[in-house]
Amino acid sequence: MKNLFIAILLCFSSISFTQVFDTVYLYRDTIHQGNVILNVVSFSPVDSFVTTNAVINMDAGETLNLTVINRDTVDHSLVIDDYIESNNSVAVNDTVDFVFQPSENGTFRYYSGTDQGKYLGASGIILVGYQNYSRFYWNLYDHNDTLASEFANGTATGFPTEYRPSVFLINNYTFPHTLTDTLSYVTGNVGDTIVIACINSGYMPHSLHFHGYHVRIESVRKRTHTLFWDKDTYPLIPGEAVLFRLIPDQEGMYPVHDHNLITVTNTGAYPGGMITRLNIQP
Ligand SMILES: [Cu+2]
């Protein structure tokens, strides 16, 4: 009987009930990249506008208590696909608490599901687990600057079927600004285990090509049949969230870019747009 009691106790103690708390603020502003001015709404980790949507990290087994504060001029919502999809409005000036209890580790995407959130880039990364690894974050985003300003001023009549994006971003930066973004610019050494949490917050597929290496699909939310595939090119459909695992087998400086080729020429000439680099030392 005593042994059974200890067994039950051990069983319960191995389950983590740790709560983590985080707060994000919805703000709108414009970002200036290359020759483009883009209207965006962003989830900020601080009580003012920031360019890149907040990255949220949590350990495996933790429960996230996420507070969303809406400083924007229109209503928003909070969506995490398959987890938070209803009763999720965050009205203007409102503060709403959400609970996210993921059933697996890897990359998730949180976003505002209203038109002005969905079509102005209010969309960020949650990374569950992998907190002891070398971590990087790529939030892919595309838009048409004229269309974005129409969504921002409320004159857009819906998302067009003939969508022609004009700007391509990682963490809301275009190349070469991506090279000074420490969240996305990958640095490491041969033999390191590096994880890259990547989401597609945009409106078209982005096919990332890793020069120099293959990566393993460590988690994937939408095209789940690709789990554990080893790839050098991987397409992310809109709304996708994946975790790439990279163990570099050689030193060097290699580009990663989108093989959807219109997206690497945003400023009119290659290279531009959705490009970053892997900087691997011996
Ligand atoms: Cu390539």
Residues whose N, C-alpha, C, O or C-beta is under 5 A from the ligand:
A	BS01	CU	H209
